[in-house]
Amino acid sequence: MSQLPRARTGTGPQPSADPQPPSFAAFREVPRTGVIFVTTEAQRRGYTQASEDWANLGQGMPEADALPGAPPRITELPIREGDQEYAPVAGLWELREAIAGYYNELFRRGMKSKYTAENVAVSGGGRSALTRVAASLGHINLGHFLPDYTAYEELLDVFRLFSPIPILLEGERGYAFSAADLRREILGRGLGAILLSNPSNPTGKAIGGKDLSEWVGVARELDCALIFDEFYSHYVWRPDLVANGMVETAARYVEDVDRDPVVILDGLTKNWRYPGWRVTWTLAPKKIIEGVASAGSFLDGGGSRPLQRKAAELLAPTAAMSETRAIHTEFAKKRNRLLNGLRDLGFTVDLPPEGTFYVWASAQHLPSSINDGMSFFRAALEKNVITVPGEFFDVNPGKRRGGRPSRFVRHLRFSFGPAMARLELALERFRDLIANAA
């Protein structure tokens, strides 16, 4: 006859009445980047991507459904023989050729030096591309701008070979930075490379035309690598850049594709509106691509084979420019609506966005209870609207600047990536929030 287990008695190990969570001391606490932080806070209040009663003006992706005048959305993906195998770490050759051909056809006609497949490495997402490049850098001073893309903060802290050097941009100057400014910073701070988003996430500042040509010239002369994050290069609103084809890229101004120290990061995520595909690339001199591909072999192992094969179709210049024209037509309407709507509500805009699908605005003139980025963000959450406080873009690797207040504590980034109906919903709720704020 079996016996019931006896109650535990005596002096042996006893279960804790209030057990402490394990410390996992070997691991550090990894901070959430801006979009991840605000999305997590919203999810605690019931937000999901399918929520009809939420407006996500914090999102870093464009609406991905069909647009008038754009090529049909790809809805089926064939899986062919060999697709269950790994793709090459540097990407499928046919896609690398298509990417090189896209840049040559649209931006390098009549130029002797042309990109080839050997100037391209394909990766599985924008952060993957950035991480590969960062892992390829040596013992240098790497310049980065303030404000800039939130994910740069952890990226610049994890890799310890290079030293991140912040470069301040001023709202009073419209976040402008000339080739003369660039030369001064390179020489004065001994910079070996500079990383930046162009157009800028979050300010929307675009470096283009003569200015961008002069930047590339300074880099060529001083042998300072320019690492351009061009994931928003098809979202340009400056009239001169619109007139020049609605796309701006440093690839226009490279003289020798294998000698000029210009590295370009781009992909299908924003400019083709296929963020879920995670197909991105690095365009650079062959020697740099060799290092980037080697870094990919131990960092991520490469991207998806069937998605890369299908992606090659999207790089055909005719299809790419049809998509770009549709983006410009539809997103220009949303830009104007959000920009004017925020101004009408009392927000201050340092610079109307010249690129991207963001408006960078200050809440300093709103009622005192919501006149900084974090306060407004938290109040808007209660109205089921997501925004991103500006302090997340004050890139501070390793928190080396201490606990000092951010210069951008009053700012927020508002996305017009969502559909127009979401923007209207958000503006309506902002109006109610501001009207009832103390």
C-alpha positions in Angstrom: 0.0 0.0 0.0 1.6 3.3 -1.0 2.1 5.9 1.6 1.4 9.6 1.2 4.6 11.8 1.2 5.4 13.2 4.6 5.5 16.9 5.2 9.0 18.3 5.1 10.5 18.8 8.5 13.9 19.3 10.1 16.8 21.5 9.2 17.4 20.5 5.5 16.9 22.9 2.6 13.4 24.5 2.6 11.6 26.2 -0.3 11.7 29.9 0.1 8.5 31.7 1.0 9.5 34.6 -1.2 12.0 33.4 -3.7 14.4 35.9 -5.3 14.6 35.9 -9.0 17.9 34.5 -10.4 20.5 37.1 -11.1 22.1 35.6 -14.2 25.2 37.6 -13.3 27.0 36.7 -16.5 24.6 38.8 -18.6 24.2 42.5 -18.8 20.8 44.3 -19.0 20.4 45.2 -22.6 18.4 48.5 -23.0 15.4 48.7 -25.3 15.9 51.1 -28.3 13.3 53.9 -28.7 10.7 52.1 -30.9 11.0 48.9 -28.8 10.6 50.8 -25.6 7.5 52.7 -26.7 5.9 49.6 -28.3 6.5 47.5 -25.2 4.8 50.2 -23.1 1.9 50.3 -25.4 1.5 46.5 -25.4 1.2 46.6 -21.6 -2.0 48.7 -22.3 -3.4 46.3 -24.9 -1.8 47.4 -28.1 -1.2 44.9 -31.0 -0.5 45.6 -34.6 -4.0 44.6 -35.4 -5.6 47.0 -32.9 -8.1 49.2 -34.7 -8.4 51.6 -31.8 -4.7 52.5 -31.7 -2.6 54.9 -33.8 1.0 54.0 -33.9 2.9 57.2 -34.8 6.0 55.6 -33.3 6.4 53.0 -36.0 9.6 52.9 -38.0 8.1 51.2 -41.0 5.9 52.5 -43.9 2.4 51.2 -44.6 3.1 48.0 -46.7 -0.2 47.6 -48.5 -0.9 48.4 -52.2 -0.5 52.1 -53.2 -2.1 53.7 -56.3 0.3 53.6 -59.2 2.7 51.2 -57.5 3.6 47.8 -58.9 1.3 45.0 -57.5 2.4 43.7 -54.1 4.2 40.4 -54.2 1.9 37.9 -52.5 3.4 34.5 -53.4 7.0 33.2 -53.1 8.1 30.1 -55.0 10.4 27.7 -53.2 12.7 26.0 -55.7 15.2 23.2 -55.6 18.1 24.2 -53.3 16.1 26.8 -51.4 16.3 24.8 -48.2 20.0 25.3 -48.2 22.0 28.3 -46.9 22.4 31.3 -49.2 26.0 32.6 -49.5 26.9 34.9 -46.7 27.5 37.8 -49.1 24.1 37.1 -50.8 23.0 35.4 -54.0 25.1 36.5 -56.9 22.1 37.3 -59.1 20.7 39.7 -56.4 24.1 41.3 -56.0 24.3 41.8 -59.7 20.8 43.3 -59.7 21.6 45.7 -56.9 24.8 46.9 -58.7 22.8 47.3 -62.0 20.2 49.3 -60.2 22.7 51.9 -59.0 24.6 52.0 -62.3 21.5 52.4 -64.4 19.8 55.1 -62.3 22.7 57.0 -60.8 25.9 56.3 -62.7 25.1 56.7 -66.4 28.0 58.0 -68.4 30.5 57.4 -65.6 33.5 55.1 -66.3 33.6 53.5 -62.9 30.7 51.1 -62.4 29.5 48.9 -59.4 29.7 45.2 -59.9 28.3 42.3 -57.8 31.6 42.3 -55.9 30.7 45.8 -54.6 27.6 44.4 -52.9 26.9 42.3 -49.8 23.4 41.2 -48.9 22.2 40.8 -45.3 19.1 39.9 -43.4 17.9 43.4 -42.2 19.2 46.9 -41.7 20.6 46.2 -38.2 22.4 43.2 -39.6 24.0 45.3 -42.3 25.0 48.0 -39.8 26.5 45.4 -37.4 28.6 43.8 -40.2 30.0 47.2 -41.1 30.7 48.1 -37.4 32.4 44.8 -36.9 34.7 45.5 -39.9 36.0 48.8 -38.5 39.4 49.1 -36.9 41.0 51.1 -34.1 39.6 54.5 -35.3 37.6 57.5 -34.1 34.1 57.1 -35.5 32.1 60.2 -35.8 28.3 60.1 -35.3 25.7 62.9 -35.2 23.3 64.0 -32.5 20.4 63.4 -32.9 20.4 60.3 -35.0 18.9 56.8 -35.3 18.3 55.2 -31.8 19.8 51.8 -32.6 23.2 53.4 -33.2 23.6 53.8 -29.4 23.9 50.1 -28.6 25.7 49.4 -31.9 28.4 52.0 -31.1 28.8 50.6 -27.6 29.0 46.9 -28.3 32.1 47.0 -30.6 35.1 48.3 -28.7 37.7 48.5 -31.4 36.6 52.0 -32.4 35.9 55.1 -30.3 32.5 56.8 -30.9 32.9 60.6 -31.2 29.7 62.7 -31.0 29.1 65.6 -33.4 26.4 68.1 -32.4 23.8 69.4 -34.8 21.7 72.4 -33.9 18.0 72.9 -34.5 18.6 76.7 -34.7 20.7 76.0 -37.9 18.1 73.6 -39.3 20.5 70.7 -38.5 22.7 71.8 -41.3 26.3 70.6 -41.6 28.4 71.7 -44.5 31.4 70.2 -46.2 33.6 72.8 -44.4 32.1 71.6 -41.1 32.9 68.0 -42.1 36.5 68.8 -42.9 36.9 70.6 -39.6 35.6 67.6 -37.7 37.6 65.0 -39.5 40.9 66.9 -39.1 40.2 68.2 -35.6 39.0 65.0 -34.1 41.1 62.6 -36.2 38.0 60.8 -37.6 38.6 57.7 -39.6 34.9 57.2 -40.4 31.5 58.9 -39.9 28.2 57.0 -39.6 24.9 58.9 -40.3 21.4 58.4 -41.6 20.7 60.4 -44.8 17.9 61.6 -44.9 18.2 61.8 -41.1 16.1 59.7 -38.8 14.7 61.6 -36.8 15.1 65.2 -38.0 14.3 64.6 -41.7 17.4 66.7 -42.8 18.6 65.6 -46.2 22.1 66.1 -47.5 21.9 66.1 -51.3 23.0 67.7 -54.5 26.1 69.9 -54.4 26.4 69.5 -50.6 26.5 65.7 -50.9 28.9 65.9 -53.7 31.2 68.0 -51.6 30.9 65.7 -48.7 32.1 62.8 -50.9 35.0 65.0 -52.2 36.1 65.7 -48.6 36.0 62.0 -47.7 38.0 61.1 -50.8 40.7 63.8 -50.1 41.1 63.0 -46.4 40.5 59.2 -46.6 37.6 59.3 -44.1 35.0 56.6 -44.7 31.4 57.9 -45.0 28.9 55.2 -43.9 25.6 56.4 -45.2 22.4 54.8 -43.9 20.2 55.5 -46.9 17.2 53.5 -45.9 15.0 56.6 -46.4 16.6 57.8 -49.7 13.3 57.3 -51.6 11.4 59.5 -49.2 12.7 63.0 -50.2 10.6 66.1 -50.1 13.2 68.9 -51.0 12.0 70.3 -54.3 15.5 70.2 -56.0 15.9 66.5 -55.0 12.4 65.7 -56.1 13.2 67.2 -59.5 16.3 65.1 -59.7 14.5 61.8 -59.6 12.9 61.6 -56.2 15.9 59.6 -54.9 19.1 60.9 -53.5 22.2 58.7 -52.9 25.9 59.2 -52.4 26.4 56.7 -55.2 25.8 59.6 -57.7 29.0 61.3 -56.5 31.5 58.5 -56.2 34.2 58.8 -58.8 35.9 55.4 -58.4 33.7 52.7 -56.8 36.8 50.8 -55.5 38.8 53.8 -54.2 36.3 56.3 -52.8 35.7 55.6 -49.1 31.9 55.6 -49.4 29.7 52.9 -47.9 26.0 52.8 -48.6 23.4 50.8 -46.6 19.9 50.3 -48.1 17.3 47.6 -48.6 13.7 46.7 -49.3 12.5 47.5 -45.8 11.6 51.1 -46.3 12.2 52.2 -49.9 10.4 49.2 -51.4 8.0 48.9 -48.4 8.8 45.2 -47.7 10.0 45.4 -44.1 9.1 41.8 -43.4 11.4 40.5 -46.0 14.5 41.6 -44.1 16.5 42.0 -47.4 19.1 44.7 -47.2 22.6 45.4 -48.7 25.9 47.1 -48.3 27.4 48.9 -51.3 31.1 49.7 -51.0 34.6 49.2 -52.5 35.4 45.6 -53.1 38.0 45.5 -50.3 35.4 46.7 -47.7 32.8 44.2 -49.0 35.3 41.4 -48.4 35.5 42.4 -44.7 31.8 42.9 -44.4 31.1 39.4 -45.8 33.7 37.9 -43.5 32.0 39.6 -40.5 28.7 38.2 -41.6 30.0 34.7 -41.5 30.3 34.9 -37.8 27.6 37.4 -36.9 24.6 36.2 -38.8 25.4 33.7 -41.5 23.5 35.4 -44.3 19.9 35.9 -45.3 17.0 34.0 -46.8 17.7 32.3 -50.2 14.1 32.3 -51.6 13.5 35.9 -50.5 16.7 37.1 -52.1 15.9 35.4 -55.4 12.5 37.1 -55.5 14.0 40.4 -54.4 16.0 40.6 -57.6 12.8 41.3 -59.5 12.1 44.4 -57.4 15.5 45.9 -58.3 14.6 46.4 -62.0 14.9 50.2 -62.5 11.5 50.5 -64.1 9.7 48.7 -61.2 11.8 50.5 -58.6 10.9 54.0 -59.9 7.2 53.1 -60.3 7.2 52.3 -56.6 9.1 55.5 -55.8 6.7 57.7 -57.7 3.8 56.1 -55.8 5.5 56.6 -52.5 6.2 60.2 -53.3 2.6 60.9 -54.3 0.9 59.2 -51.3 3.4 60.0 -48.6 3.7 63.6 -49.6 0.0 64.0 -48.7 0.6 62.4 -45.3 3.6 64.5 -44.7 1.7 67.7 -45.2 -1.3 66.5 -43.1 0.8 65.5 -40.1 3.2 68.5 -40.3 0.4 71.1 -40.5 -1.7 69.2 -38.0 1.1 69.2 -35.4 1.8 72.9 -36.0 -1.9 73.8 -35.5 -1.8 72.0 -32.2 1.1 74.1 -30.9 4.1 71.9 -31.6 7.3 73.7 -32.8 9.0 72.2 -35.9 12.7 73.1 -36.2 12.8 71.8 -39.8 10.0 70.6 -42.0 11.1 67.1 -43.1 13.2 67.2 -46.2 13.2 63.4 -46.2 12.0 60.3 -44.3 8.5 59.8 -43.1 8.9 61.5 -39.7 8.2 64.9 -38.2 10.6 66.0 -35.5 8.7 68.4 -33.3 9.1 70.1 -29.9 6.3 70.1 -27.2 7.9 73.1 -25.4 4.9 75.4 -25.9 2.2 72.9 -24.9 0.6 73.0 -21.4 3.2 72.3 -18.6 2.0 68.8 -17.8 2.8 67.6 -21.3 5.5 70.0 -22.6 8.3 67.5 -22.7 8.7 64.3 -24.8 8.3 61.7 -22.2 5.3 63.4 -20.5 3.5 63.8 -23.8 4.4 60.2 -24.8 2.9 58.8 -21.6 -0.2 61.0 -21.8 -0.7 60.0 -25.5 -0.5 56.4 -24.5 -3.6 56.9 -22.4 -5.3 58.0 -25.6 -4.1 54.9 -27.5 -1.5 56.8 -29.5 2.2 55.9 -29.7 5.0 58.4 -30.2 8.7 58.3 -29.6 10.3 60.8 -27.1 13.2 62.7 -28.6 15.7 61.8 -25.9 16.1 58.3 -27.4 17.8 59.9 -30.4 20.4 61.6 -28.3 22.9 58.8 -29.1 25.0 58.2 -26.0 27.1 55.0 -26.3 28.0 53.5 -23.0 26.2 56.5 -21.3 29.6 58.2 -21.3 27.9 61.7 -21.0 26.5 60.6 -17.6 23.0 61.5 -16.4 22.8 65.0 -17.8 19.5 66.0 -19.3 19.2 65.4 -23.0 19.2 68.4 -25.4 16.1 66.8 -27.0 14.0 66.3 -23.9 11.3 68.5 -25.4 11.2 66.7 -28.7 9.2 63.8 -30.1 9.4 61.9 -33.4 6.0 61.4 -35.1 5.8 58.9 -38.0 3.6 59.3 -41.0 4.4 55.8 -42.0 0.9 54.6 -41.1 -2.1 55.1 -43.3 -3.8 58.5 -43.4 -6.8 57.3 -41.3 -4.4 56.5 -38.4 -2.9 60.0 -38.7 -6.3 61.6 -38.5 -7.2 59.5 -35.5 -4.0 60.5 -33.8 -4.4 64.2 -34.5 -8.0 64.1 -33.2 -6.8 62.5 -29.9 -3.9 64.9 -29.6 -6.4 67.8 -29.9 -8.5 66.4 -27.1 -5.4 65.6 -24.9 -4.0 69.2 -25.3 -7.4 70.8 -24.7 -7.8 69.0 -21.4 -4.2 69.3 -20.2 -3.3 71.4 -17.1 
